[in-house]
């Protein structure tokens, strides 16, 4: 998996098993996005046993089995869903199809773990809310830009420990490399991917809620544009938004598809967290023109200035916590309401976004 291509970026960590052999069996259904590899890496490193894979495209299944030879290719989705050993299904289907898959999974008594964006419409979100309320099952979401980035995890621990006081503002920058020729057709059709704020904007809103400790927020303003890709008329290559949380914290984020070819990774993702007693800057994937390594954290507070290279320091605890949540019916990893609220706000930001055109500049 290349770190120059965000669609196929699949972090690997150290094994940190929270269960023994055979205690937590999983399956993968829907291989449309490469994030399925990161999802399965995290779960198997935490002790899950990957039993099945299913996708209607045999080529995708063949590629998946080269990475996970322990899995078996299912003949149908139903073969997976009817297996009583499977406790959780991970899926990275086309975004507009993720909710329907999740509802089928939960109808068969299994927890569901989907790539972001978990929904492309508010109607899908409400259907998932009803289903989780009816069944008590989980509709977990892979917000990978926090959950699968050690510097972001480490920064969360600093915030939780009070290193910068009460969080006042979160600024998120989420540039991505387009790699248009390698993208599937659905990536450029809005009815399938939902729009840029719905898609990669979901990472930013989830991080805002998490770092600020907010339960809810209001979208004050949002914008989208297709500045430079007229050959893909339904693509949005730029988006930004401003939010204010129920606890008074504010957020600005920008997402785009303009990572230049000269950058050594797929995106210079950064987050700046301002608190009453200091601030944190996260340089997630690279420190431009200095360090090609990832996971750089800068902390400034009343005690002074610190630089922390977070790589290898904290791992990815979300996956083990999710497994234990499924077994014990708890909410260590992420509450259901948090996962849904982040999705709701990105859908609202997308729905009310002003569309900017180059001629208006």
VEXDREN-2710 file (C-alpha; in Angstrom, 1 decimal):
% VEXDREN-2710
k/r/px/py/pz
1/UNK/0.0/0.0/0.0
2/UNK/1.4/3.4/-1.1
3/UNK/1.6/6.4/1.1
4/UNK/1.4/8.5/-2.0
5/UNK/-2.2/7.4/-2.6
6/UNK/-4.7/8.1/0.1
7/UNK/-7.3/5.7/-1.3
8/UNK/-4.9/2.8/-0.8
9/UNK/-3.3/4.1/2.4
10/UNK/-3.5/1.3/5.0
11/UNK/-1.5/1.8/8.2
12/UNK/0.0/-1.1/10.0
13/UNK/0.7/-1.2/13.7
14/UNK/2.0/-3.7/16.3
15/UNK/-0.1/-6.6/17.3
16/UNK/-1.9/-5.8/20.5
17/UNK/-4.4/-8.6/21.0
18/UNK/-7.4/-8.0/23.3
19/UNK/-8.9/-11.4/22.5
20/UNK/-7.7/-15.0/22.1
21/UNK/-7.9/-17.2/19.0
22/UNK/-11.5/-17.7/17.8
23/UNK/-13.0/-15.3/20.3
24/UNK/-13.9/-12.6/17.7
25/UNK/-14.5/-13.6/14.1
26/UNK/-15.0/-11.0/11.4
27/UNK/-15.7/-10.7/7.7
28/UNK/-15.1/-8.2/4.9
29/UNK/-17.9/-7.3/2.5
30/UNK/-17.5/-4.5/-0.1
31/UNK/-14.0/-3.8/-1.4
32/UNK/-14.7/-0.6/-3.4
33/UNK/-12.4/1.6/-1.3
34/UNK/-8.8/0.7/-0.3
35/UNK/-9.6/1.7/3.3
36/UNK/-10.9/-1.8/3.9
37/UNK/-7.2/-2.9/4.2
38/UNK/-6.6/-0.4/7.0
39/UNK/-9.8/-1.5/8.7
40/UNK/-8.8/-5.2/8.6
41/UNK/-5.2/-4.4/9.6
42/UNK/-6.4/-2.7/12.7
43/UNK/-8.9/-5.4/13.7
44/UNK/-6.6/-8.4/13.1
45/UNK/-3.7/-6.7/14.9
46/UNK/-6.1/-6.5/17.9
47/UNK/-6.9/-10.2/17.7
48/UNK/-9.9/-10.5/15.3
49/UNK/-9.9/-13.6/13.1
50/UNK/-10.8/-12.7/9.5
51/UNK/-12.8/-15.6/8.1
52/UNK/-14.6/-14.4/5.0
53/UNK/-14.4/-11.9/2.2
54/UNK/-17.1/-11.1/-0.3
55/UNK/-17.3/-8.7/-3.3
56/UNK/-19.0/-9.2/-6.6
57/UNK/-15.8/-8.3/-8.4
58/UNK/-13.5/-11.4/-8.4
59/UNK/-10.4/-9.3/-9.1
60/UNK/-10.9/-7.3/-5.9
61/UNK/-11.4/-10.5/-3.9
62/UNK/-8.2/-12.0/-5.4
63/UNK/-6.2/-9.0/-4.5
64/UNK/-7.6/-9.0/-1.0
65/UNK/-6.7/-12.7/-0.5
66/UNK/-3.1/-12.0/-1.4
67/UNK/-2.9/-9.7/1.6
68/UNK/-5.1/-11.8/3.9
69/UNK/-4.6/-15.4/2.8
70/UNK/-6.3/-16.7/6.0
71/UNK/-9.7/-15.5/4.7
72/UNK/-12.0/-17.5/2.5
73/UNK/-13.8/-16.2/-0.6
74/UNK/-17.5/-16.4/0.0
75/UNK/-19.8/-17.4/-2.8
76/UNK/-22.4/-14.7/-1.8
77/UNK/-23.1/-12.0/0.7
78/UNK/-25.6/-14.3/2.3
79/UNK/-23.0/-17.0/3.0
80/UNK/-21.2/-14.5/5.2
81/UNK/-24.3/-13.0/6.8
82/UNK/-25.7/-16.4/7.7
83/UNK/-22.5/-17.6/9.4
84/UNK/-23.2/-17.5/13.2
85/UNK/-19.5/-17.3/14.0
86/UNK/-19.2/-13.9/12.4
87/UNK/-19.6/-11.2/15.0
88/UNK/-18.7/-8.1/12.9
89/UNK/-18.7/-7.2/9.2
90/UNK/-16.3/-4.6/7.9
91/UNK/-17.2/-2.9/4.7
92/UNK/-15.9/-0.2/2.3
93/UNK/-18.6/-0.3/-0.3
94/UNK/-19.4/2.6/-2.6
95/UNK/-20.4/5.4/-0.2
96/UNK/-24.0/5.6/-1.3
97/UNK/-24.4/1.8/-0.7
98/UNK/-22.8/1.7/2.8
99/UNK/-26.0/2.2/4.7
100/UNK/-28.0/-0.4/2.9
101/UNK/-25.2/-2.9/3.5
102/UNK/-25.1/-2.0/7.2
103/UNK/-28.9/-2.5/7.6
104/UNK/-28.6/-6.0/6.1
105/UNK/-25.7/-6.8/8.4
106/UNK/-27.6/-5.7/11.5
107/UNK/-30.7/-7.6/10.3
108/UNK/-28.6/-10.7/10.6
109/UNK/-27.6/-9.9/14.2
110/UNK/-24.1/-8.6/13.5
111/UNK/-22.3/-5.4/14.3
112/UNK/-21.2/-3.3/11.4
113/UNK/-18.0/-1.3/10.8
114/UNK/-18.0/0.9/7.7
115/UNK/-15.5/3.2/6.1
116/UNK/-16.3/6.9/6.1
117/UNK/-18.4/8.5/4.8
118/UNK/-21.0/6.3/6.4
119/UNK/-23.9/7.9/4.6
120/UNK/-24.6/10.1/1.6
121/UNK/-28.1/11.3/2.6
122/UNK/-29.9/12.3/5.8
123/UNK/-32.5/9.7/5.1
124/UNK/-29.9/7.0/5.3
125/UNK/-28.6/8.3/8.6
126/UNK/-32.1/8.2/10.1
127/UNK/-32.6/4.6/8.9
128/UNK/-29.4/3.6/10.6
129/UNK/-30.4/5.4/13.8
130/UNK/-33.7/3.5/13.8
131/UNK/-31.9/0.2/13.2
132/UNK/-29.3/0.6/15.9
133/UNK/-32.1/1.6/18.4
134/UNK/-34.2/-1.4/17.4
135/UNK/-31.3/-4.0/17.5
136/UNK/-28.8/-2.6/20.0
137/UNK/-26.1/-3.4/17.4
138/UNK/-23.2/-1.1/16.4
139/UNK/-22.8/1.0/13.3
140/UNK/-19.2/1.9/13.8
141/UNK/-17.3/4.2/11.4
142/UNK/-13.7/4.3/10.3
143/UNK/-12.8/7.9/10.7
144/UNK/-9.2/7.0/9.9
145/UNK/-7.6/10.4/10.0
146/UNK/-7.9/10.4/13.8
147/UNK/-8.3/6.7/14.7
148/UNK/-5.5/5.4/12.5
149/UNK/-2.9/8.2/13.0
150/UNK/-0.7/8.0/16.0
151/UNK/0.0/11.7/16.3
152/UNK/-3.8/12.3/16.3
153/UNK/-4.3/9.7/19.0
154/UNK/-1.4/11.1/21.1
155/UNK/-2.8/14.7/20.8
156/UNK/-6.1/13.4/22.1
157/UNK/-4.4/12.0/25.1
158/UNK/-2.7/15.4/25.7
159/UNK/-6.0/17.2/25.5
160/UNK/-7.7/14.6/27.8
161/UNK/-4.9/15.1/30.3
162/UNK/-5.4/18.9/30.3
163/UNK/-2.2/19.9/28.6
164/UNK/-3.7/22.9/26.9
165/UNK/-6.7/23.6/29.2
166/UNK/-10.2/23.8/27.7
167/UNK/-10.3/23.6/24.0
168/UNK/-11.5/26.7/22.3
169/UNK/-10.9/26.0/18.6
170/UNK/-9.9/23.3/16.2
171/UNK/-8.5/24.1/12.7
172/UNK/-8.3/21.2/10.3
173/UNK/-6.5/21.0/7.0
174/UNK/-7.2/17.9/4.9
175/UNK/-5.5/18.1/1.5
176/UNK/-5.5/14.9/-0.7
177/UNK/-3.9/13.9/-3.9
178/UNK/-6.4/13.2/-6.6
179/UNK/-4.7/10.5/-8.7
180/UNK/-7.6/10.8/-11.1
181/UNK/-6.6/8.1/-13.5
182/UNK/-6.5/5.5/-10.8
183/UNK/-9.9/6.4/-9.3
184/UNK/-13.1/4.3/-10.1
185/UNK/-15.9/5.9/-12.0
186/UNK/-18.2/6.3/-8.9
187/UNK/-15.6/8.6/-7.3
188/UNK/-16.6/11.3/-9.8
189/UNK/-20.4/10.9/-9.6
190/UNK/-21.9/12.9/-6.7
191/UNK/-24.9/10.6/-6.2
192/UNK/-22.3/7.9/-5.3
193/UNK/-19.7/9.8/-3.2
194/UNK/-22.0/12.4/-1.7
195/UNK/-19.8/15.5/-2.1
196/UNK/-16.4/16.6/-0.7
197/UNK/-17.7/17.7/2.7
198/UNK/-19.7/14.5/3.1
199/UNK/-16.7/12.5/2.1
200/UNK/-13.3/13.7/3.4
201/UNK/-14.9/16.5/5.3
202/UNK/-16.3/13.9/7.7
203/UNK/-12.8/13.3/9.1
204/UNK/-12.5/16.9/10.1
205/UNK/-15.9/17.3/11.8
206/UNK/-15.3/14.1/13.8
207/UNK/-12.0/15.4/15.0
208/UNK/-13.6/18.7/16.0
209/UNK/-16.2/17.0/18.1
210/UNK/-13.7/14.7/19.7
211/UNK/-11.0/17.2/20.6
212/UNK/-13.5/19.9/21.8
213/UNK/-15.5/17.4/23.8
214/UNK/-18.7/18.7/22.1
215/UNK/-21.9/16.7/21.8
216/UNK/-23.4/18.8/19.0
217/UNK/-22.6/21.7/16.7
218/UNK/-24.1/24.1/14.2
219/UNK/-22.8/24.6/10.7
220/UNK/-22.4/28.3/10.3
221/UNK/-21.2/28.4/6.7
222/UNK/-19.8/26.0/4.1
223/UNK/-18.5/26.2/0.5
224/UNK/-17.6/23.8/-2.2
225/UNK/-16.1/24.3/-5.7
226/UNK/-14.7/22.6/-8.7
227/UNK/-11.9/25.0/-9.5
228/UNK/-9.6/23.0/-11.8
229/UNK/-11.2/19.8/-13.1
230/UNK/-13.9/20.6/-15.7
231/UNK/-13.4/17.2/-17.2
232/UNK/-15.1/15.8/-14.1
233/UNK/-18.1/18.2/-13.7
234/UNK/-19.5/16.4/-10.6
235/UNK/-16.2/16.4/-8.7
236/UNK/-15.8/18.9/-5.9
237/UNK/-12.1/19.6/-5.6
238/UNK/-12.4/22.1/-2.8
239/UNK/-14.5/22.5/0.3
240/UNK/-14.5/24.3/3.6
241/UNK/-16.8/25.0/6.6
242/UNK/-17.1/26.8/9.9
243/UNK/-18.9/25.3/12.9
244/UNK/-19.6/26.3/16.4
245/UNK/-20.2/23.6/19.1
246/UNK/-22.7/23.4/21.9
247/UNK/-19.9/24.1/24.4
248/UNK/-18.8/27.3/22.5
249/UNK/-15.7/25.8/20.8
250/UNK/-15.3/26.8/17.1
251/UNK/-14.0/25.0/14.0
252/UNK/-12.7/25.8/10.6
253/UNK/-11.6/23.2/8.2
254/UNK/-10.6/22.9/4.6
255/UNK/-10.4/19.9/2.4
256/UNK/-9.2/19.7/-1.2
257/UNK/-7.8/17.5/-4.0
258/UNK/-4.8/19.7/-4.8
259/UNK/-1.8/17.8/-3.2
260/UNK/1.0/18.5/-5.7
261/UNK/3.0/15.7/-7.2
262/UNK/6.2/17.0/-5.5
263/UNK/4.9/16.1/-2.0
264/UNK/6.3/12.8/-0.8
265/UNK/2.9/11.6/0.7
266/UNK/-0.7/11.8/-0.3
267/UNK/-1.6/14.8/1.8
268/UNK/-0.1/17.3/4.3
269/UNK/-2.8/16.8/6.9
270/UNK/-2.6/19.1/9.8
271/UNK/-4.7/19.9/12.9
272/UNK/-4.2/22.9/15.3
273/UNK/-6.0/22.7/18.6
274/UNK/-6.2/25.9/20.7
275/UNK/-6.8/25.8/24.4
276/UNK/-7.1/28.2/27.2
277/UNK/-3.5/27.3/28.4
278/UNK/-1.7/26.4/25.1
279/UNK/-2.0/24.8/21.7
280/UNK/-1.1/21.7/19.8
281/UNK/-0.2/21.3/16.2
282/UNK/-0.4/17.9/14.5
283/UNK/1.6/17.2/11.3
284/UNK/0.2/13.9/10.5
285/UNK/1.9/12.4/7.5
286/UNK/5.0/14.5/6.9
287/UNK/7.0/17.5/8.1
288/UNK/7.4/19.3/4.8
289/UNK/10.9/19.7/3.5
290/UNK/12.4/18.4/6.7
291/UNK/11.1/14.9/7.8
292/UNK/9.5/12.3/5.5
293/UNK/8.4/10.5/8.6
294/UNK/4.9/10.8/9.9
295/UNK/3.3/11.7/13.3
296/UNK/4.8/15.0/14.4
297/UNK/3.2/16.7/17.5
298/UNK/4.1/20.2/18.7
299/UNK/2.9/21.3/22.1
300/UNK/3.2/24.8/23.5
301/UNK/1.8/25.5/27.0
302/UNK/2.7/27.2/30.3
303/UNK/5.5/24.7/30.8
304/UNK/7.3/25.6/27.5
305/UNK/7.6/24.2/24.0
306/UNK/7.8/20.6/23.1
307/UNK/8.2/18.4/20.0
308/UNK/7.0/14.8/20.2
309/UNK/7.6/12.3/17.5
310/UNK/4.5/10.2/18.2
311/UNK/5.3/7.3/15.8
312/UNK/5.3/4.1/17.8
313/UNK/4.3/5.7/21.1
314/UNK/0.6/5.0/21.4
315/UNK/-0.5/2.6/18.7
316/UNK/-4.1/2.4/17.6
317/UNK/-6.3/1.6/20.6
318/UNK/-9.6/2.1/18.8
319/UNK/-9.6/-1.4/17.2
320/UNK/-9.1/-3.3/20.4
321/UNK/-11.7/-1.1/22.1
322/UNK/-14.2/-1.7/19.3
323/UNK/-13.7/-5.5/19.6
324/UNK/-14.3/-5.3/23.4
325/UNK/-17.3/-3.0/22.9
326/UNK/-18.9/-5.6/20.6
327/UNK/-18.3/-8.4/23.0
328/UNK/-19.3/-6.5/26.2
329/UNK/-21.8/-4.1/24.6
330/UNK/-20.0/-1.1/25.9
331/UNK/-18.8/2.2/24.2
332/UNK/-15.1/2.5/24.9
333/UNK/-14.0/3.1/21.3
334/UNK/-16.6/5.7/20.2
335/UNK/-20.2/6.3/21.2
336/UNK/-22.8/5.6/18.6
337/UNK/-24.2/9.1/19.0
338/UNK/-20.7/10.6/18.3
339/UNK/-20.3/8.5/15.1
340/UNK/-23.7/9.6/13.9
341/UNK/-23.4/13.2/14.9
342/UNK/-20.2/13.6/12.9
343/UNK/-22.0/12.1/9.9
344/UNK/-25.0/14.3/10.4
345/UNK/-23.0/17.5/10.5
346/UNK/-21.0/16.7/7.4
347/UNK/-24.3/16.0/5.6
348/UNK/-25.7/19.3/6.7
349/UNK/-22.5/21.1/5.7
350/UNK/-22.8/19.5/2.3
351/UNK/-26.5/20.2/1.9
352/UNK/-26.2/24.0/2.7
353/UNK/-22.9/24.6/1.0
354/UNK/-22.5/27.6/-1.3
355/UNK/-21.1/26.5/-4.6
356/UNK/-18.3/28.8/-5.7
357/UNK/-17.2/29.0/-9.3
358/UNK/-13.9/30.3/-10.7
359/UNK/-15.7/33.2/-12.4
360/UNK/-16.8/34.5/-9.0
361/UNK/-13.2/35.0/-7.8
END
